[in-house]
Amino acid sequence: MEPLTFDSRDLGQTEEFLSKAYARMSIRAEADSPRTRISRQVMGPVSVDRLRLEFGLSYEVHPLGKVCLCVVESGRIAQQVAGYEEEVFGPGDAVSLAPPDRPYSGEVSHARYTIVMFGDALLQEVAGTCPGRGPGPVRLLGHRPVSAAAGRHLRRTIAYLRDDVLADPDLAGEPLVVSTAGQLLAASVLTALPSNAATAAADATGPDRHDAHPRTVRRALAYIDEHAGTPIGVDDIATAARVTPRALQYAFRRHLDTTPLSYLRQARLARAHAELEAGDPAATTVAAIAARWGFFHPGRFALAYKAAYGRPPSDTLQASAGPVSLPGQQREESFARRADRARPQDQE
């Protein structure tokens, strides 16, 4: 999708644009012709907006129905979510502006900031839960990161998506990059912000525990192996395995000591390895192959690749092309054998 831009000094136009871009709101400004500049980029379920308001305004917003993150570059944002006390955010803050289901109001004063939004369903999927299929959904319990380090990690994730991935149309156009970038962002939010994720994930129901048997793992492995080249997530894998996302997560932890998304990442790494082995260095690059398999950070891909295969991916690409192999298959078969060796009482 082409970037969307808005630049206006008309308060009525600004209110109309903001209401369409976010949620119905009313704004009041202190200046006669306040200038508002906004640019929006969209990648799958994630939107990234850069805003610059050269004036002070107040606003009232109805529930967004989405997770809404804010990184303040300059200026001041004072905000109050219904049922909570007012909080003030300034330069360097990376926060959650409001829960998806609560209205909020506040004031922005001569600020530059980034807004990132995505549907709550992505948060539930990455957490391994789904509304209506478990004790309860994952919820964010606070606006600020749990630590300074967590805040830096969230800021770096948002900056990388905004300034590197979305700035490269070829990279942002890769379906697996779109899928994995959204999953990375949601995982970063769950890591950085206080939530009930740990409790919700651990609280497997009786049916979930019953469904976490080796057959569930085998069905999931078969689906991942067949669909590693498509943008799939935990929900898709759980549907193919005929269990809830929570049961799927529990089964992978119980029998393989990993998670479905970690296994999917290893499967894609194996496909990238196979392409590097068969690739022509005159016709392709490590970065292109990595992006095709959802690895949008070249440095992290190189580290993961070397840890798995003992040498940099560039060495594999430069080597003489030989028969294509899928080393990841051995890993997948090993996982399957481990599932087969589960305790007899688990084979229900």
C-alpha positions in Angstrom: 0.0 0.0 0.0 1.2 3.5 -0.9 2.1 5.7 2.1 -0.7 8.1 3.1 0.1 11.7 3.9 -1.9 14.5 5.4 -0.8 18.2 5.7 -3.4 20.8 6.7 -4.0 23.9 8.7 -7.7 23.5 8.7 -9.0 22.2 12.1 -12.2 20.8 10.6 -10.2 18.8 8.0 -7.8 17.6 10.7 -10.6 16.4 13.0 -12.2 14.6 10.1 -9.0 12.9 9.1 -8.1 11.9 12.6 -11.6 10.4 13.1 -11.3 8.3 10.0 -7.7 7.3 10.7 -8.1 6.4 14.4 -11.6 6.6 15.9 -14.3 9.2 16.3 -12.9 12.1 18.2 -13.4 15.8 18.8 -10.4 18.2 18.9 -9.9 21.7 20.1 -6.8 23.8 19.2 -5.2 26.9 20.7 -4.2 28.4 17.3 -6.3 29.9 14.5 -4.6 27.9 11.7 -2.9 24.9 13.4 -0.7 22.8 11.1 -0.9 19.0 11.3 1.4 16.7 9.4 0.8 12.9 9.3 2.3 10.2 7.2 1.0 6.6 7.4 2.5 3.3 6.2 0.7 0.0 6.4 2.2 -3.5 6.5 -0.4 -6.2 6.8 -2.3 -5.7 10.1 0.2 -3.1 11.3 0.0 0.7 10.6 2.8 3.1 11.5 2.0 6.8 11.6 4.4 9.7 12.1 2.7 12.8 13.4 3.9 16.4 13.8 1.6 18.9 15.5 2.9 22.5 15.5 0.4 23.6 18.1 -1.4 22.4 21.2 -4.7 20.5 21.0 -7.1 18.6 23.3 -9.0 15.5 22.2 -11.5 12.9 23.3 -11.4 9.5 21.6 -13.8 6.6 21.6 -12.4 3.1 22.0 -10.0 2.3 19.1 -10.6 -1.5 19.1 -6.8 -1.9 18.5 -3.6 -2.0 20.4 -2.2 1.5 20.1 1.5 2.2 20.8 3.1 5.7 21.0 6.8 6.7 20.8 7.3 10.4 21.7 10.2 12.2 20.0 9.5 15.7 21.2 6.8 17.7 23.0 4.4 16.5 25.6 1.3 14.2 25.6 -1.0 14.2 28.7 -3.6 11.5 28.6 -6.3 10.0 30.7 -7.9 6.6 30.0 -11.4 6.1 31.5 -11.0 4.6 34.9 -7.4 5.6 35.3 -5.4 8.6 36.5 -3.8 11.0 34.0 -0.3 10.2 32.7 2.2 12.5 31.0 4.5 11.2 28.3 7.5 13.0 27.0 10.6 12.5 24.7 11.9 8.9 24.7 8.8 7.4 26.1 7.4 4.2 24.4 4.0 3.4 25.8 0.6 1.9 25.2 -1.8 4.8 24.8 -5.0 3.0 25.7 -6.6 -0.5 26.0 -8.6 -1.4 22.9 -11.9 -1.3 24.7 -11.7 2.0 26.6 -12.2 5.7 25.6 -9.5 8.2 26.5 -8.9 11.9 26.4 -5.9 14.2 26.6 -3.8 17.0 25.3 -0.9 17.1 22.8 1.5 20.1 23.0 3.8 20.9 20.0 4.8 17.2 19.6 6.4 14.8 17.1 5.6 11.2 17.8 5.0 7.8 16.2 1.7 5.9 16.5 1.7 2.1 15.8 -1.6 0.2 15.7 -2.6 -3.4 15.2 -5.6 -5.5 15.9 -6.0 -7.2 19.3 -6.4 -10.5 17.5 -2.6 -10.5 16.6 -1.8 -10.1 20.3 -4.0 -13.0 21.2 -2.5 -15.2 18.5 1.1 -14.5 19.4 0.2 -15.1 23.1 -1.3 -18.5 22.1 -4.8 -17.6 23.1 -8.0 -16.8 21.3 -11.2 -15.1 22.7 -13.9 -17.7 23.4 -11.4 -20.6 23.5 -9.9 -20.5 26.9 -10.2 -19.0 30.4 -9.8 -15.5 29.0 -7.9 -13.3 26.6 -4.5 -11.7 27.1 -4.8 -8.1 28.3 -2.3 -5.3 28.7 -2.3 -4.2 32.4 -0.4 -1.0 32.2 0.8 1.7 29.8 4.5 1.9 30.5 7.2 -0.8 30.0 8.1 -3.0 32.9 11.7 -1.8 32.8 14.0 0.7 31.1 15.6 -2.2 29.1 12.1 -3.3 28.0 11.3 0.2 26.9 14.5 0.4 24.8 13.7 -2.9 23.2 10.2 -1.8 22.2 11.5 1.5 20.8 14.1 -0.3 18.8 11.6 -2.7 17.4 9.3 0.1 16.3 12.1 2.1 14.9 13.4 -0.8 12.8 9.9 -1.5 11.4 9.4 2.2 10.6 12.8 3.2 9.3 14.2 0.0 7.8 11.5 -2.5 6.8 8.8 0.0 5.7 11.4 2.2 4.0 12.3 -0.7 1.7 9.4 -1.4 -0.7 10.9 -4.7 -1.8 11.3 -5.9 1.8 7.9 -4.7 3.0 6.4 -6.4 0.0 7.5 -9.9 1.0 4.5 -11.8 2.5 6.6 -13.6 5.1 8.2 -10.4 6.1 4.8 -8.8 6.7 3.7 -11.9 8.7 6.8 -12.2 10.9 7.2 -8.5 11.4 3.7 -8.3 12.9 4.4 -11.3 15.1 7.7 -9.7 16.2 5.9 -6.5 17.1 3.2 -8.3 19.1 5.8 -10.4 20.9 7.8 -7.2 21.8 4.7 -5.7 23.2 4.0 -8.7 25.4 7.6 -8.7 26.6 7.9 -5.0 27.2 4.5 -4.1 28.7 2.8 -5.5 31.8 0.1 -8.1 30.9 -1.6 -11.2 32.1 0.1 -13.2 29.3 2.1 -15.5 31.6 -0.9 -16.4 33.7 -3.2 -16.9 30.7 -0.7 -19.0 28.8 0.0 -21.3 31.8 -3.7 -21.7 32.6 -4.4 -24.5 30.3 -7.9 -26.0 30.7 -8.6 -29.7 31.1 -9.6 -30.1 27.4 -6.4 -28.2 26.4 -4.3 -30.6 28.4 -6.1 -33.6 27.0 -5.6 -32.4 23.4 -1.8 -31.8 24.0 -0.9 -35.3 22.8 1.7 -36.5 20.2 -0.9 -36.7 17.4 -1.5 -33.0 17.8 2.2 -32.3 17.4 2.5 -34.6 14.4 -0.4 -32.8 12.7 1.1 -29.4 13.5 4.6 -30.5 12.2 3.1 -31.7 8.9 1.2 -28.5 8.4 4.2 -26.3 9.1 6.4 -28.4 6.8 3.8 -28.0 4.0 3.1 -24.3 4.6 6.4 -22.8 5.8 6.5 -20.7 2.6 3.1 -19.0 3.4 2.2 -16.3 6.0 0.8 -18.6 8.8 0.6 -18.1 12.5 -0.4 -20.0 15.6 -4.1 -19.8 14.9 -3.6 -21.4 11.5 -1.4 -24.2 12.9 -3.8 -24.9 15.7 -6.8 -25.1 13.3 -4.8 -27.6 11.1 -4.0 -29.6 14.3 -7.7 -29.5 15.3 -7.0 -28.0 18.7 -7.1 -24.6 20.4 -4.0 -22.3 20.2 -3.5 -22.8 23.9 -3.5 -26.6 23.6 -1.0 -26.3 20.7 1.4 -24.2 22.7 1.1 -26.6 25.6 1.7 -29.6 23.3 4.8 -28.1 21.8 6.2 -27.2 25.3 5.3 -30.6 26.7 6.8 -32.8 23.9 9.3 -30.6 22.0 10.3 -28.0 24.6 9.8 -25.2 22.0 6.9 -23.1 20.7 5.1 -23.4 17.3 6.5 -20.1 16.1 10.1 -21.1 17.1 9.7 -24.3 15.2 8.2 -22.4 12.2 11.2 -20.1 12.3 13.6 -23.1 12.2 11.7 -24.7 9.3 12.0 -21.4 7.3 15.7 -21.2 8.2 16.1 -24.7 6.7 14.4 -23.5 3.5 16.6 -20.5 3.3 19.7 -22.7 3.7 18.5 -24.9 0.8 18.1 -21.9 -1.4 21.6 -20.6 -0.4 23.1 -24.0 -1.3 21.5 -24.0 -4.7 21.7 -20.2 -5.4 23.8 -18.4 -8.0 25.7 -15.6 -6.2 25.6 -13.7 -9.5 21.8 -13.7 -9.6 20.7 -13.4 -6.0 21.9 -12.2 -2.5 21.7 -13.5 1.0 19.4 -10.6 1.9 16.9 -11.5 -0.8 16.8 -15.1 0.2 16.5 -14.2 3.8 13.6 -11.8 3.2 11.8 -14.4 1.0 11.7 -16.7 4.1 10.7 -13.9 6.5 14.0 -12.9 7.9 14.0 -9.1 7.5 17.0 -8.3 9.7 20.2 -9.3 7.9 22.4 -9.3 11.0 20.0 -11.5 13.1 19.6 -13.8 10.1 23.3 -14.3 9.8 23.6 -15.0 13.6 20.8 -17.6 13.5 22.2 -19.2 10.4 25.7 -19.5 11.7 24.4 -21.0 15.0 22.4 -23.6 13.0 24.9 -24.4 10.2 28.3 -23.4 11.5 29.2 -20.8 8.9 27.9 -17.4 7.6 25.2 -17.6 5.0 27.4 -15.7 2.5 29.9 -18.6 2.6 27.1 -21.1 1.7 26.0 -18.9 -1.2 29.5 -18.4 -2.6 30.3 -22.2 -2.4 29.8 -24.3 -5.5 26.2 -25.3 -6.0 25.6 -28.9 -5.2 22.6 -31.1 -4.7 19.8 -29.3 -2.8 19.4 -30.6 0.8 17.1 -29.6 3.6 19.0 -30.0 6.8 16.0 -28.8 8.7 14.3 -32.1 7.8 16.5 -33.9 10.2 15.6 -31.5 12.9 11.9 -31.9 12.1 12.2 -35.7 12.1 14.0 -35.6 15.4 11.1 -33.5 16.9 8.6 -36.0 15.5 10.5 -39.0 17.0 10.6 -37.2 20.4 6.8 -36.8 20.2 6.4 -40.5 19.3 8.4 -41.4 22.4 6.0 -39.5 24.7 4.7 -41.4 27.7 2.1 -44.0 27.0 -0.5 -42.2 29.2 -0.1 -39.2 26.8 -1.2 -41.2 23.8 -4.9 -40.6 24.3 
